[in-house]
Amino acid sequence: MARLVLNHSTNIEGLIPILQKLALNINIKTITPAVISRVRGRSSKLTIRLSVKTINGYKAIARKGKTAQEVFISTNLSKDELKKVIDTYNIG
């Protein structure tokens, strides 16, 4: 089970319950929600998509409405394997 780092006081609405489910995967070590920013486009539902590879995992972007939040996931899974795990919890 992964460790979910909750060091921010604000997160995108509905993101934490999804990350808690994602943390149950034994191949994921840590999940850290990070910077929140405003974006131009509009996403009606909360979606998480993988962005770039980091030293020990991947950076994902969670989007809902005009808000986006970076999420860092430390794992040994490949990008395709992690994408499949994330897609099972994506709402939109």
Rosetta blueprint (number, residue, H / E / L):
1 M L
2 A L
3 R E
4 L E
5 V L
6 L L
7 N L
8 H L
9 S L
10 T L
11 N L
12 I L
13 E L
14 G L
15 L H
16 I H
17 P H
18 I H
19 L H
20 Q H
21 K H
22 L H
23 A L
24 L L
25 N L
26 I L
27 N L
28 I E
29 K E
30 T E
31 I E
32 T E
33 P E
34 A E
35 V E
36 I E
37 S E
38 R E
39 V E
40 R E
41 G E
42 R E
43 S E
44 S E
45 K E
46 L E
47 T E
48 I E
49 R E
50 L E
51 S E
52 V E
53 K E
54 T E
55 I L
56 N L
57 G E
58 Y E
59 K E
60 A E
61 I E
62 A E
63 R E
64 K E
65 G E
66 K E
67 T E
68 A E
69 Q E
70 E E
71 V E
72 F E
73 I E
74 S E
75 T E
76 N L
77 L L
78 S L
79 K H
80 D H
81 E H
82 L H
83 K H
84 K H
85 V H
86 I H
87 D H
88 T H
89 Y H
90 N L
91 I L
92 G L
